[in-house]
């Protein structure tokens, strides 16, 4: 059974990689944001940490999966549950450009999003990126516990190698 957890900060390429792996490996993928925030008919509602874990357990019971998102305490169980952890870690300058490019695409309605793409959200994405870099040491310490099943990528374009080498 394949259980793949793709982790990284904002604009690291998680969704792009998850979609491609899902297609190539024929495995369902899920965005953790959609587990944290449930979309109702009129708004997004944040689930409690226990509700988030319950949704994850339901997904896990269905078989192979690819889950992708940022590091949150509420779903750290995924580090244990996953057969493979992929940490996407492109250079900071590239992530900053991607954040701004994504914002422009969302404002122009070229790219869909589940939040309001306003200046406040743009600032939050840059803040999350900055906070991640400040807290990187703690994140890396936690991640090091799973080195035996960790793949670290600075570019998500190497996914074909993942399929042939590490994920088969």
C-alpha positions in Angstrom: 0.0 0.0 0.0 1.3 3.5 -0.8 0.8 6.3 1.6 2.6 9.5 0.7 2.8 12.7 2.7 4.0 15.7 0.8 5.0 18.5 3.1 6.4 22.0 2.5 5.8 25.7 3.1 3.6 27.9 1.0 4.4 27.9 -2.8 6.9 25.0 -2.5 5.1 23.0 -5.2 3.1 20.5 -3.0 -0.1 20.6 -5.0 1.6 20.4 -8.3 3.6 17.3 -7.2 0.6 15.7 -5.5 -1.5 16.0 -8.7 1.2 14.6 -10.9 2.0 11.7 -8.6 -1.7 11.0 -8.2 -2.2 10.8 -11.9 0.9 8.7 -12.6 0.4 6.3 -9.7 -3.4 6.2 -9.8 -3.7 7.1 -6.1 -6.2 9.6 -4.7 -4.7 12.9 -3.3 -6.0 15.3 -0.7 -5.1 18.8 0.2 -4.8 19.1 4.0 -6.3 22.6 3.8 -9.6 21.0 2.8 -9.3 18.8 5.8 -8.6 21.7 8.2 -11.3 23.9 6.5 -14.6 22.3 5.5 -16.4 24.1 2.7 -20.1 24.5 3.5 -22.6 26.0 1.0 -21.8 29.6 2.1 -18.5 29.6 3.9 -15.4 27.7 5.1 -15.5 26.3 8.6 -12.4 25.3 10.5 -12.6 21.8 12.0 -11.2 21.0 15.4 -7.9 19.1 15.6 -9.9 16.0 16.6 -12.2 16.4 13.7 -9.2 16.8 11.4 -7.7 13.5 12.6 -11.0 11.8 12.2 -11.2 12.9 8.5 -7.6 11.7 8.0 -8.4 8.3 9.6 -11.4 8.0 7.2 -9.1 8.6 4.2 -6.6 6.1 5.6 -9.2 3.4 5.8 -10.0 3.8 2.1 -6.5 2.6 1.0 -3.5 4.3 -0.7 -3.4 8.1 -0.5 -1.3 11.2 -1.1 -1.8 14.0 1.4 -0.2 17.3 0.9 0.1 20.4 3.1 2.1 22.5 5.5 3.3 21.3 8.9 0.5 21.5 11.5 0.5 20.0 14.9 -3.1 18.8 14.4 -2.0 16.3 11.8 1.5 15.3 12.8 0.1 11.7 12.9 0.8 11.7 9.1 4.5 11.4 9.7 4.0 8.0 11.3 1.2 6.9 9.0 3.0 7.7 5.7 5.2 5.1 3.9 7.0 8.0 2.3 7.4 11.6 3.3 8.4 14.1 0.6 9.7 17.4 1.8 9.6 20.0 -0.9 12.1 22.7 -0.1 12.8 25.1 -3.1 15.0 28.2 -2.5 13.3 31.0 -0.6 13.6 33.4 -3.6 11.7 31.0 -5.7 8.9 30.6 -3.2 8.6 34.4 -2.8 8.2 34.7 -6.6 5.6 31.9 -6.7 3.6 33.5 -3.9 3.3 36.7 -5.8 2.6 35.0 -9.2 -0.1 32.9 -7.6 -1.7 36.0 -6.1 -1.8 37.7 -9.5 -3.3 34.6 -11.1 -5.9 34.4 -8.4 -6.8 38.1 -8.7 -7.1 37.7 -12.5 -9.2 34.6 -11.9 -6.8 32.5 -13.9 -6.2 30.3 -10.9 -8.8 29.1 -8.5 -8.5 29.3 -4.7 -10.5 28.5 -1.6 -9.9 31.9 0.1 -10.2 35.6 -0.7 -7.0 36.5 -2.6 -6.6 40.0 -1.1 -3.5 41.9 0.2 -4.1 40.6 3.7 -3.8 37.0 2.5 -0.7 37.9 0.4 0.9 39.4 3.5 0.0 36.3 5.5 1.7 34.0 2.9 4.9 36.0 3.1 4.6 36.0 6.9 4.1 32.2 7.0 7.2 31.8 4.8 9.3 34.0 7.0 8.0 32.2 10.2 8.9 28.9 8.6 12.5 30.0 8.0 12.8 31.3 11.6 11.5 28.0 12.9 13.2 25.8 10.4 15.6 24.3 13.0 12.7 22.8 15.0 10.9 21.6 11.9 14.1 19.9 10.6 14.6 18.3 14.1 11.1 16.8 13.9 11.6 15.7 10.3 14.9 14.0 11.1 13.0 11.4 13.1 11.7 10.1 9.8 14.9 10.1 7.7 14.4 6.4 6.9 11.3 7.3 4.8 12.1 10.9 3.8 12.8 12.2 0.3 14.0 15.8 0.2 13.5 17.8 -3.0 14.5 21.3 -3.9 12.6 21.0 -7.2 9.4 19.1 -7.8 10.3 18.5 -11.4 12.2 15.3 -10.3 9.0 13.5 -9.6 9.6 11.0 -12.4 12.7 9.8 -10.5 10.5 9.4 -7.4 8.2 7.0 -9.2 11.0 4.9 -10.6 13.4 4.9 -7.6 11.7 5.5 -4.3 8.0 5.1 -4.6 7.6 1.9 -6.5 
